[in-house]
Amino acid sequence: MASIAIVIYFLRHGDAEHETQDDAARRLTEKGERQSEVAGRALAELGANVDVCLTSPKVRAEQTARLACEHLDVPVEIVEELRGGPFDALALAAGRGDVLLVGHEPDFSNVISDLTGGRVKLRKGGIACLEENLLQALLRPKELRRIAGL
């Protein structure tokens, strides 16, 4: 029996306010809002078949997820595991189909490295796509704008 390959998309939150007293409450800047919307548009344009979006509970990540998912018509679920620090992307994605994870650096780059053996640096508002532990795409915001036709 052939196994079904899951696809995990990693979207780093968009540009956010500078450090405040409460890091978790930092909001997206106007630039960050644009980056988030462009990421969602680009994923839709690429035909990404995302089944669910899992996001960090930090405000900037949740805002990014909701703005991006307006273009993907998928539910957004807040998961504590994406708040910050190491996490198991495969366990989070298990049984959910293709998943969009929205969160933070250096966590995403570390997880991608653990899964693929490659070294990446995910830019704010950038996307990485993994399928069967292979890095299929690493897209910076400027590439996403081009894909989205902006």
N, C-alpha and C positions, 0 to 999 in steps of 0.2 A: 504494500500500500504506500503510495507516494504521500509525503507530508506536504502540507500547505505552507508555503513561505509567508511569514508575516513581514510586513514593512513597518518600520518605525521611523517616523519623521521627528527630528529634534528642531524646535524653533526656539532660539534664544530670545528672551524678551527684548522689546524695543528700547530705545534710548529713554533713560529715566532721569528724574530730578536728582540733583546732587545729594550726597549724604545728608541725612537729617537725624534727629534724635531717634527716630524709629525707622530702621532700615526696611522693615516689612511694609511700611505705609507709603514708601516712595512711589509716586505716580509716574506715568509716562509723560514725556514732554510732547509737544506737537509733532516733533520729528519722530518720536517713538510711536505715536499713534499712526502716522503715515507709514512707517516701516511695518507695523503690524497689519494694517490693511493691505499693503502691497504683498506681504507674505501670503495672506489668504487668497488674494487674487491670483498670484502666481501659481500656488498649489492647485487652484481650480482650473487655471489655464493648462497646466500640465496634466490634468485629468487624474489627480491624486484621489484615490478612493478611500478616504479616511472614514473610519467607522465611529471613532470617538476621540475626543481631545481630553488629555489629562494635564492639569496645570498645577504649578506651585500655588500655594495660598497667598504668596506675597502679591500685593496690589499690582505692581507693574507687570507681573507675569499673567495674572488673571485678566487684566485689561488687554494684554497682547492676545491672549487666547480668545477672548470674546470678540475682539475686532477681526482677527483672522478667520474665525469660524463663521462669521456672518456670510462669508463667501463659500463656505464648505457645507453648510446646512448639517452640522453635526453637533451633538450635545457636548457641553464642557463640564468636566467633573474635576473638582478640587481634590488633590491628593497630597497628604502631608509628606510623603516620601520625597517629593520634588522641592520641598522648602529650601533645601541646601545640604550639601554633603553627598557622600556616596549613596547610590541606590541601584537596584536591580531592574534594569529596563526590560529584560525579557520576562521577569515575573510580573511587572506592571502591565505588560502588553498581553500576557497569556490569556487566551480565550476571548479576546476583545476584537479580533480582526486587525486591520491596519490602524495604527495609533499615531496621533500627533501628541508629542510631549512638549510642554512649554515650561521653560525654567531658566537656569542660571549657569554661568561659568564660574569656576573652571569645571563644575560638575559634569556638564554635557561632554566637554572634550575628554575628560577622564574616562567616562563611561564608553564613549566611542572608541577610545584607544584600547580599553580593556576588551571590547567586543571584536575589534578589527585588527588590532596590532599596529594601526596607523596613528600618526600624530596629526591632530587637527587643531585649529583655533576657530571657534565659531564666533562670528561677529554679532554685535547687537542687531537683532532683526534678521539674522541669517538662518539658513536651514541646512541641515544635514539629513540625508536619507540613507537608511540601512536596510538591506534585505539579506536575510540569511547570513548575518554577521559580515557582510561585505558593504563597504561604503560605496553607494551608487551615485551620490551627488553631494557636493558641498557648495552651496550657493550663497554668495554675499548679497547684501541689500541691492547693490547696483545691478547685479545680474537678475535679481528678482524683479526689479523695476522694468528691465528690458522684457522679461518673460510676460509680465503683466501688461505690457504695451504702454507703459508710462514714461 
